[in-house]
Amino acid sequence: MSGLECPSNYSAKNLTLSGDIASTATYCYILLALAGLTASVFILITFIRGCKGRKSLTKMDTFFFALSLSDLFIILYSISVIAHRPGYLKTTSLNCGVFSFFFNISYFNSQFLQVTMLFFLTFEENRPGVALLIKVLDNALACVGLTALGAFLGSVFTTALLETGQQLNESLCCQLDPLQAGPRYDIAKFIVGIALPCLLLMLLLVKCLLLWKKSETGMGLAARLKACSAFLAVASVTLVCRIFYNAVLLHRTALKGALGNVAELVMFSGSCLSLVLIVSLHKLCREGMVRTLKSLTDPCRRIGRGETHRNIMTTTIEIAEDKEDTGSLHSENLGEAPGTTDGCG
């Protein structure tokens, strides 16, 4: 049941090529994962500082933090894939189903959060048609909770289609999207995880652009797009990576070998790149990263300044001692001059 099983007509050359491709993709992903984990640390520090300092966070700040947590969990789940390469995690059918269930919560939550974020970007200044809905959902934490609830229900629905049967204790090679699930699971995940969110994102984006173009606030369309660059970049990267992954997922019964492994890594890479983009483009996270880096390098700078100060003090003392020695010699010479004159006389 492993994704690495190959058709019997595969030649040794094809197997070797598949292994090389999967190995190269794994090494590339490890670098991206390290970058994503580093970015997530900066984001967490920024948010914790904001909470401790009682700094007012906007709804978008809260949404970006929740999105970062979802992407961080996805990266952590990917450890099970990397740690067992070139094989897969060996466990029971029941444990594999539970593992897939929790993974899908993070997977769906990150996609649903992006829809929620674009909804508020679209109707934040244009509320007449959705004023009541905006008022109900004006609490950012409540929105995050509702999004998480939707992700939970979506995960329950897809997990029910895993078709584990009665063999719950049967040992198998576990994937985050189990191969034994069957086509109904793959189709359901495609619809819930990418098709519906993608459709909503497209509709909201069109509506958003139309409203911004007609806006009378004086802020141009280009300026608004620049202000939302973090969200647009994250949504685009996530969409591209997950469309590729789901396309392979729908055809995985016919696709064996390296492509399935690469597709998983591409999906994980989307979460890594999202975290890097958030910490680079979102103003609050970018400023928090700069502040954190500055606080980490300040002790080194103070040590360097201390060494320089000690060197200056040492040089000053040496110069002062040289002046004192010179003054003493000069005084002694002046005292000996009269005696020498009397002796000559």
C-alpha positions as CSV (number, residue, x, y, z in Angstrom):
1,M,0.0,0.0,0.0
2,S,3.0,2.3,0.0
3,G,3.2,5.2,-2.4
4,L,6.6,3.9,-3.5
5,E,5.3,0.7,-5.0
6,C,5.9,0.6,-8.7
7,P,4.2,-1.2,-11.6
8,S,5.8,-4.5,-12.6
9,N,6.8,-3.0,-16.0
10,Y,9.1,-0.5,-14.4
11,S,12.7,-1.0,-15.4
12,A,15.6,-0.7,-13.1
13,K,16.6,2.6,-14.8
14,N,13.1,4.0,-14.1
15,L,13.3,3.0,-10.5
16,T,16.7,4.6,-10.1
17,L,15.5,7.8,-11.7
18,S,12.4,7.9,-9.5
19,G,14.6,7.5,-6.4
20,D,17.0,10.3,-7.5
21,I,14.1,12.7,-8.1
22,A,12.5,11.9,-4.8
23,S,15.8,12.3,-3.0
24,T,16.6,15.6,-4.6
25,A,13.1,16.9,-3.8
26,T,13.5,15.8,-0.2
27,Y,16.7,17.7,0.2
28,C,15.2,20.8,-1.3
29,Y,12.2,20.6,1.0
30,I,14.4,20.2,4.1
31,L,15.9,23.6,3.3
32,L,12.4,25.1,2.8
33,A,11.2,23.5,6.0
34,L,14.1,25.1,8.0
35,A,13.2,28.5,6.5
36,G,9.6,28.0,7.4
37,L,10.3,26.9,10.9
38,T,12.6,29.9,11.5
39,A,9.9,32.3,10.1
40,S,7.3,30.7,12.4
41,V,9.5,31.4,15.4
42,F,9.7,35.1,14.6
43,I,5.9,35.2,14.0
44,L,5.2,33.5,17.4
45,I,7.6,35.9,19.2
46,T,5.9,38.9,17.6
47,F,2.4,37.8,18.5
48,I,3.4,37.0,22.1
49,R,5.1,40.3,22.5
50,G,2.0,42.0,21.1
51,C,-0.2,40.2,23.7
52,K,2.1,40.9,26.6
53,G,2.5,44.6,25.7
54,R,-1.3,44.8,25.3
55,K,-0.8,46.1,21.8
56,S,-4.0,46.4,19.8
57,L,-3.9,43.8,17.0
58,T,-6.1,44.2,14.0
59,K,-8.3,41.4,12.6
60,M,-5.8,40.7,9.8
61,D,-3.0,40.4,12.4
62,T,-5.0,37.7,14.2
63,F,-5.9,35.9,11.0
64,F,-2.2,35.9,9.9
65,F,-1.2,34.4,13.3
66,A,-3.9,31.7,13.1
67,L,-2.8,31.0,9.5
68,S,0.8,30.7,10.6
69,L,-0.1,28.2,13.3
70,S,-2.0,26.0,10.7
71,D,1.0,26.1,8.3
72,L,3.4,25.3,11.2
73,F,1.4,22.2,12.1
74,I,1.4,21.1,8.5
75,I,5.2,21.4,8.5
76,L,5.4,19.4,11.7
77,Y,3.2,16.7,10.2
78,S,5.6,16.5,7.3
79,I,8.3,15.2,9.6
80,S,6.6,11.8,9.5
81,V,7.1,11.9,5.7
82,I,10.8,13.0,5.8
83,A,11.8,10.7,8.7
84,H,10.6,7.5,7.0
85,R,11.9,8.2,3.5
86,P,12.2,6.3,1.3
87,G,9.4,4.3,2.9
88,Y,6.3,5.4,5.0
89,L,5.3,5.3,8.6
90,K,4.3,1.8,9.6
91,T,1.3,1.8,11.9
92,T,-2.3,0.4,12.2
93,S,-5.2,1.4,10.1
94,L,-6.9,3.1,13.1
95,N,-3.8,5.1,14.0
96,C,-3.3,6.1,10.4
97,G,-6.9,7.3,10.2
98,V,-6.5,9.4,13.4
99,F,-3.2,10.9,12.0
100,S,-4.9,11.8,8.8
101,F,-7.9,13.3,10.7
102,F,-5.7,15.8,12.6
103,F,-3.6,16.6,9.5
104,N,-6.8,17.5,7.6
105,I,-7.9,19.9,10.3
106,S,-4.8,22.0,9.7
107,Y,-5.0,21.6,6.0
108,F,-8.7,22.7,5.8
109,N,-8.2,25.4,8.4
110,S,-5.5,27.2,6.5
111,Q,-7.6,27.2,3.3
112,F,-10.7,28.4,5.1
113,L,-8.8,31.2,6.9
114,Q,-7.7,32.6,3.6
115,V,-11.4,32.8,2.5
116,T,-12.3,34.5,5.7
117,M,-9.5,37.0,5.3
118,L,-10.5,37.9,1.8
119,F,-14.1,38.3,2.9
120,F,-13.1,40.9,5.5
121,L,-10.8,42.7,3.0
122,T,-13.7,42.9,0.6
123,F,-16.4,44.1,2.8
124,E,-14.5,45.9,5.6
125,E,-15.3,49.3,4.1
126,N,-18.4,48.3,2.1
127,R,-20.8,47.0,4.6
128,P,-24.3,47.8,3.4
129,G,-25.2,44.4,2.0
130,V,-23.5,42.4,4.8
131,A,-23.6,44.8,7.7
132,L,-25.4,42.3,10.0
133,L,-22.9,39.5,9.2
134,I,-19.9,41.8,9.7
135,K,-21.4,42.8,13.1
136,V,-21.8,39.2,14.2
137,L,-18.3,38.3,13.0
138,D,-16.6,41.5,14.2
139,N,-14.6,39.5,16.8
140,A,-11.5,38.2,15.1
141,L,-11.1,35.3,17.7
142,A,-14.7,34.3,17.1
143,C,-14.0,34.1,13.3
144,V,-10.9,32.0,13.9
145,G,-13.0,29.7,16.1
146,L,-15.7,29.3,13.5
147,T,-13.1,28.6,10.8
148,A,-11.6,26.0,13.0
149,L,-15.0,24.4,13.6
150,G,-15.6,24.3,9.8
151,A,-12.2,22.6,9.4
152,F,-13.0,20.1,12.1
153,L,-16.3,19.2,10.4
154,G,-14.6,19.0,7.0
155,S,-12.1,16.6,8.5
156,V,-14.8,14.5,10.1
157,F,-16.5,14.2,6.7
158,T,-13.4,13.2,4.8
159,T,-12.2,10.8,7.5
160,A,-15.6,9.0,7.3
161,L,-14.7,8.1,3.7
162,L,-11.4,6.4,4.5
163,E,-13.0,3.0,4.2
164,T,-10.9,1.4,6.9
165,G,-13.5,-1.4,7.2
166,Q,-13.2,-3.9,10.0
167,Q,-9.4,-4.3,9.8
168,L,-8.6,-1.4,12.3
169,N,-5.6,-3.2,13.7
170,E,-4.1,-4.2,10.3
171,S,-0.6,-2.9,9.9
172,L,0.0,-0.8,6.8
173,C,2.2,2.0,5.3
174,C,0.5,5.2,6.5
175,Q,0.3,8.4,4.4
176,L,-1.3,11.7,5.5
177,D,-3.8,10.9,2.8
178,P,-4.0,7.1,3.1
179,L,-3.7,5.2,-0.2
180,Q,-6.3,2.7,0.9
181,A,-8.9,5.4,1.2
182,G,-10.3,5.0,-2.3
183,P,-11.4,7.6,-4.9
184,R,-14.4,8.9,-2.8
185,Y,-12.0,10.2,-0.2
186,D,-9.8,11.9,-2.8
187,I,-12.8,13.5,-4.5
188,A,-14.2,14.8,-1.2
189,K,-10.9,16.2,-0.2
190,F,-10.5,17.9,-3.5
191,I,-14.0,19.5,-3.3
192,V,-13.8,20.6,0.4
193,G,-10.1,21.4,0.5
194,I,-9.5,23.2,-2.8
195,A,-12.5,23.4,-5.2
196,L,-14.9,25.3,-3.0
197,P,-12.3,27.5,-1.3
198,C,-10.8,28.3,-4.7
199,L,-14.3,29.2,-6.1
200,L,-15.0,31.5,-3.1
201,L,-11.6,33.1,-3.4
202,M,-12.2,33.9,-7.1
203,L,-15.6,35.3,-6.5
204,L,-14.5,37.4,-3.5
205,L,-11.5,38.7,-5.4
206,V,-13.6,39.9,-8.3
207,K,-16.0,41.6,-5.9
208,C,-13.1,43.1,-4.0
209,L,-11.5,44.6,-7.1
210,L,-14.8,46.1,-8.2
211,L,-15.5,47.6,-4.9
212,W,-12.0,49.0,-4.5
213,K,-12.2,50.5,-8.0
214,K,-15.4,52.3,-7.1
215,S,-14.2,53.3,-3.7
216,E,-14.2,57.0,-2.8
217,T,-11.7,56.8,0.1
218,G,-9.0,58.3,-2.1
219,M,-6.8,55.2,-2.0
220,G,-6.1,53.8,-5.5
221,L,-6.4,50.3,-6.6
222,A,-2.6,49.9,-6.9
223,A,-2.1,51.2,-3.4
224,R,-4.7,48.7,-2.0
225,L,-3.1,45.8,-3.8
226,K,0.2,46.8,-2.3
227,A,-1.2,47.0,1.2
228,C,-2.6,43.5,0.7
229,S,0.5,42.1,-0.9
230,A,1.1,39.6,2.0
231,F,-2.3,38.0,1.7
232,L,-2.2,37.9,-2.1
233,A,1.2,36.3,-2.2
234,V,0.3,33.7,0.5
235,A,-3.0,32.8,-1.2
236,S,-1.3,32.5,-4.6
237,V,1.5,30.2,-3.4
238,T,-0.9,28.0,-1.4
239,L,-3.3,27.7,-4.3
240,V,-0.7,26.7,-6.8
241,C,0.9,24.1,-4.5
242,R,-2.3,22.5,-3.5
243,I,-3.8,22.4,-7.0
244,F,-0.8,20.4,-8.1
245,Y,-1.1,18.1,-5.0
246,N,-4.8,17.5,-5.4
247,A,-4.4,16.8,-9.2
248,V,-1.9,14.1,-8.3
249,L,-4.1,12.9,-5.5
250,L,-7.0,12.3,-7.8
251,H,-4.9,10.2,-10.2
252,R,-2.6,8.5,-7.6
253,T,-4.0,5.0,-8.3
254,A,-2.4,5.4,-11.8
255,L,0.6,7.3,-10.7
256,K,3.3,5.5,-8.8
257,G,6.8,6.3,-7.7
258,A,8.4,9.7,-7.5
259,L,5.5,11.9,-8.6
260,G,3.4,11.1,-5.6
261,N,6.3,11.8,-3.2
262,V,7.2,15.1,-5.0
263,A,3.5,16.2,-4.9
264,E,3.4,15.7,-1.1
265,L,6.6,17.8,-0.7
266,V,5.2,20.5,-3.0
267,M,2.1,20.7,-0.8
268,F,4.3,21.0,2.3
269,S,6.5,23.6,0.6
270,G,3.5,25.8,0.1
271,S,3.1,26.1,3.9
272,C,6.9,26.8,4.3
273,L,6.8,29.5,1.7
274,S,3.6,31.0,3.2
275,L,5.4,31.5,6.5
276,V,8.4,33.1,4.9
277,L,6.1,35.4,2.9
278,I,4.1,36.4,6.0
279,V,7.2,37.3,8.0
280,S,8.6,39.2,5.0
281,L,5.6,41.1,3.7
282,H,3.2,41.5,6.7
283,K,4.2,44.8,8.4
284,L,3.7,43.7,12.0
285,C,5.6,40.4,11.6
286,R,8.4,42.1,9.6
287,E,8.9,44.7,12.3
288,G,8.8,42.0,14.9
289,M,11.5,40.0,13.1
290,V,13.8,43.1,12.9
291,R,13.2,43.8,16.6
292,T,14.0,40.3,17.6
293,L,17.2,40.2,15.5
294,K,18.3,43.5,17.0
295,S,17.7,42.2,20.5
296,L,19.8,39.1,19.7
297,T,22.7,41.1,18.2
298,D,22.7,43.8,20.9
299,P,24.8,41.8,23.4
300,C,27.4,41.2,20.8
301,R,27.5,44.9,19.9
302,R,27.8,45.8,23.6
303,I,30.7,43.4,24.1
304,G,32.4,44.9,21.0
305,R,31.8,48.4,22.3
306,G,33.2,47.4,25.7
307,E,36.4,46.0,24.2
308,T,36.8,49.2,22.1
309,H,36.3,51.3,25.2
310,R,38.9,49.3,27.2
311,N,41.4,49.7,24.4
312,I,40.8,53.5,24.3
313,M,41.3,53.7,28.1
314,T,44.5,51.6,28.0
315,T,45.9,53.8,25.2
316,T,45.0,57.0,27.2
317,I,46.6,55.7,30.3
318,E,49.8,54.8,28.4
319,I,49.9,58.3,26.8
320,A,49.5,59.9,30.2
321,E,52.3,57.7,31.7
322,D,54.6,58.7,28.8
323,K,53.8,62.4,29.5
324,E,54.6,62.0,33.2
325,D,57.9,60.2,32.4
326,T,58.9,63.0,29.9
327,G,58.0,65.7,32.5
328,S,60.2,64.0,35.1
329,L,63.2,63.8,32.9
330,H,62.8,67.4,31.9
331,S,62.7,68.5,35.5
332,E,65.8,66.6,36.3
333,N,67.7,68.2,33.5
334,L,66.7,71.7,34.6
335,G,68.0,71.0,38.1
336,E,71.5,69.8,37.0
337,A,72.2,72.8,34.7
338,P,73.3,75.4,37.5
339,G,75.7,73.0,39.1
340,T,77.5,72.4,35.9
341,T,78.0,76.2,35.3
342,D,79.6,76.7,38.8
343,G,82.0,73.9,38.2
344,C,83.3,75.4,35.0
345,G,83.8,78.7,36.6
